[in-house]
Amino acid sequence: MPRRRNLGSPGRILPVMGPQMAGGEARDVQVWQALRAARERPDPGDPATSVGPLDQSREAFLAWVRAAGEPHVVREHPPVRHARHLAASWGMALGDAVRATLFDADGATVLVAVPADRKIDAPRLRVALGVARVAVLRADRGVGRLGWVNLPGDPGALPGLPGPFGAHLFFDPEVLDRDEVVVAFSPTSSVRVGPGAYLAATGGTRLACVGITRLLPEGGSVEDPPRDRA
């Protein structure tokens, strides 16, 4: 059993990259590179591609956490390519990592956070937001219409802070089921913190949006409806 419109104690570190990659990891890198090569590149001057300083948002978040006296651990690490990779780098369960996806919702920019073992149900998200259309702008590995444009470094785990994108954060309530969560500041920096502190510091709004699929750490998935659909 898993633990539980302003549209406007440290874990064990595992090796993230190395000269000898397992077959699955090597294939993952190949898929990542193929996605980058095939994607149409947006105009970096398009206002939609604007990204604020990641360091500024990171320091504002940490200042809030420190002022609130919330326990947290910050780490610098080799680049992680996605939220699954982020969880593994901390030696934590897949669902303990936050997977962030940036959406366009009828022209408003929203960042949606879910446990990394969950997928966002796009039709459910659209209805919950009360909009006619949602489209992915940015996600892990540079997936999405805007991809990694104007973000530093190679594509990786999308930062889980809304500030750099001028977005509002929405989170599925399953994020609160975890004792602690790991949130990416960038592909090479992340924090482990209580989920309540993460959401309070970012001004997140509760919004049920996950589907019935739960991803497994070893790959594959099972049907596991969220509580409000069980």
C-alpha positions in Angstrom: 0.0 0.0 0.0 1.6 3.3 -1.1 2.1 5.9 1.6 0.4 8.1 1.8 -7.2 29.7 -10.8 -4.7 31.7 -9.8 -3.9 30.3 -13.2 -2.1 33.2 -12.8 18.1 11.7 7.4 20.0 11.9 4.0 19.6 8.9 1.7 22.4 6.8 0.2 23.9 8.3 -3.0 23.9 5.9 -5.9 26.1 6.4 -9.0 24.2 8.5 -11.6 26.4 8.1 -14.6 29.4 5.9 -15.3 31.4 4.4 -18.2 29.5 1.1 -17.8 25.8 1.6 -18.2 23.2 -1.2 -17.9 21.4 -2.0 -21.1 18.2 -0.3 -19.9 20.0 2.9 -19.0 21.9 2.9 -22.3 18.6 2.6 -24.1 17.2 5.4 -22.0 20.0 7.7 -23.1 19.4 6.8 -26.7 15.7 7.6 -26.5 16.6 10.9 -24.8 19.0 11.8 -27.6 16.6 10.8 -30.3 13.9 13.0 -28.8 16.2 15.9 -28.7 17.3 15.4 -32.3 13.7 15.0 -33.6 12.0 17.8 -31.8 11.3 21.1 -33.7 13.2 23.8 -31.9 11.1 26.9 -30.9 12.4 30.4 -31.4 14.4 31.2 -28.2 13.2 34.7 -28.5 9.5 33.7 -28.2 8.2 35.1 -24.9 6.8 31.7 -24.1 10.3 30.4 -23.7 11.3 32.9 -21.0 13.0 31.3 -18.0 14.0 33.2 -14.8 17.2 32.5 -12.9 17.1 29.0 -11.4 19.5 30.0 -8.6 17.3 32.9 -7.5 14.3 30.6 -7.2 16.4 28.0 -5.4 17.7 30.5 -2.9 14.2 32.0 -2.3 12.9 28.5 -1.6 15.7 27.6 0.8 15.4 30.9 2.6 11.7 30.1 3.3 12.5 26.6 4.4 15.3 27.8 6.8 13.1 30.6 8.2 10.4 28.0 8.9 12.8 25.7 10.5 11.9 22.8 8.2 14.4 19.9 8.0 15.9 19.6 4.6 19.0 18.3 2.8 20.5 19.9 -0.4 22.8 18.0 -2.7 24.8 18.8 -5.8 25.2 15.7 -8.0 26.0 14.5 -11.5 23.2 15.3 -14.0 20.0 13.3 -13.7 17.9 12.9 -16.8 14.5 12.5 -15.3 12.6 12.1 -12.0 13.2 8.3 -11.9 16.9 8.9 -12.2 16.6 11.6 -9.5 15.0 9.1 -7.1 17.7 6.5 -7.8 20.5 9.1 -7.2 19.1 9.6 -3.7 18.5 5.9 -3.0 14.9 6.7 -2.4 11.6 5.1 -3.7 10.4 6.2 -7.1 7.3 7.8 -5.6 9.4 10.0 -3.3 10.7 12.0 -6.2 8.5 14.9 -7.5 8.0 14.9 -11.3 7.2 18.4 -12.5 5.6 19.2 -15.9 4.9 22.6 -17.3 1.7 23.1 -19.2 -0.1 25.8 -21.2 -3.7 25.9 -20.0 -5.7 28.1 -22.2 -2.8 30.5 -22.3 -1.9 30.4 -18.6 1.3 28.6 -17.6 1.0 26.0 -14.8 3.5 23.7 -13.3 2.0 20.4 -12.2 3.7 18.2 -9.5 3.0 14.5 -9.0 4.9 11.6 -7.4 7.3 10.2 -10.0 5.5 6.9 -9.9 2.3 8.5 -11.3 1.3 9.9 -14.7 -0.8 13.0 -15.2 -4.2 12.3 -16.7 -4.4 15.2 -19.2 -8.2 15.1 -19.6 -8.7 15.1 -15.9 -6.2 17.9 -15.5 -8.1 20.0 -18.1 -11.4 19.5 -16.3 -10.0 20.2 -12.9 -8.4 23.5 -14.1 -11.7 24.4 -15.9 -10.0 25.0 -19.2 -10.6 23.9 -22.8 -7.1 22.8 -23.6 -3.8 21.8 -21.9 -0.6 21.2 -23.7 2.9 20.2 -22.4 5.4 23.0 -22.7 8.3 21.4 -20.8 9.0 18.1 -19.0 11.7 15.8 -18.1 14.5 15.3 -20.7 13.4 18.4 -22.6 10.1 16.8 -23.7 7.4 19.3 -24.7 6.9 22.1 -27.2 9.5 24.4 -25.6 11.7 21.6 -24.3 14.9 22.7 -22.7 15.2 26.1 -24.5 16.7 28.8 -22.2 17.3 26.3 -19.4 21.0 25.7 -18.4 22.8 22.5 -19.0 21.7 19.3 -20.8 18.0 18.2 -20.5 17.2 16.5 -17.3 14.8 16.4 -14.5 12.6 19.5 -14.9 13.0 22.0 -11.9 10.1 21.6 -9.5 9.9 25.3 -8.6 7.3 27.5 -10.4 9.3 30.7 -10.1 11.6 30.3 -13.1 8.6 29.8 -15.4 6.4 32.5 -14.1 3.9 29.7 -13.3 1.6 28.7 -10.6 2.2 25.3 -9.0 -0.6 22.7 -8.8 0.1 19.4 -7.0 -1.8 16.1 -6.8 -2.7 15.3 -3.2 -0.7 12.0 -3.5 2.5 14.2 -3.1 1.4 14.6 0.5 1.4 10.9 1.1 5.2 10.8 1.3 7.2 11.3 4.5 9.7 13.3 2.4 10.1 14.3 -1.2 13.0 15.0 -3.5 12.6 18.1 -5.7 14.9 19.1 -8.5 16.3 22.6 -8.6 18.2 21.7 -11.8 19.6 18.5 -13.3 22.6 18.9 -11.0 21.0 20.1 -7.8 18.1 18.9 -5.7 16.6 19.0 -2.2 15.0 16.5 0.1 12.3 18.1 2.3 8.9 17.4 3.8 6.1 17.6 1.2 4.1 20.2 3.2 7.1 22.5 3.3 7.7 22.1 -0.4 4.1 23.0 -1.2 3.9 25.9 1.3 7.2 27.4 0.1 6.0 27.4 -3.5 2.4 28.4 -2.8 1.1 25.2 -4.4 -2.6 24.5 -4.9 -4.1 21.1 -4.4 -5.6 19.6 -7.6 -6.3 15.9 -8.2 -4.9 15.0 -11.6 -3.2 11.6 -11.6 -4.5 8.7 -13.6 -5.0 5.0 -12.7 -1.5 3.9 -13.6 1.3 3.5 -11.1 4.8 3.1 -12.5 7.0 0.4 -11.0 10.7 1.1 -10.0 11.9 -1.8 -12.2 9.9 -0.7 -15.2 6.3 -1.4 -16.3 3.2 -0.4 -14.4 0.1 -1.6 -12.6 -3.4 -0.4 -12.4 -3.8 1.5 -9.1 -6.6 4.1 -9.1 -6.0 7.2 -6.9 -8.1 7.2 -3.7 -10.8 9.4 -5.1 -11.3 7.0 -8.0 -11.0 3.7 -6.0 
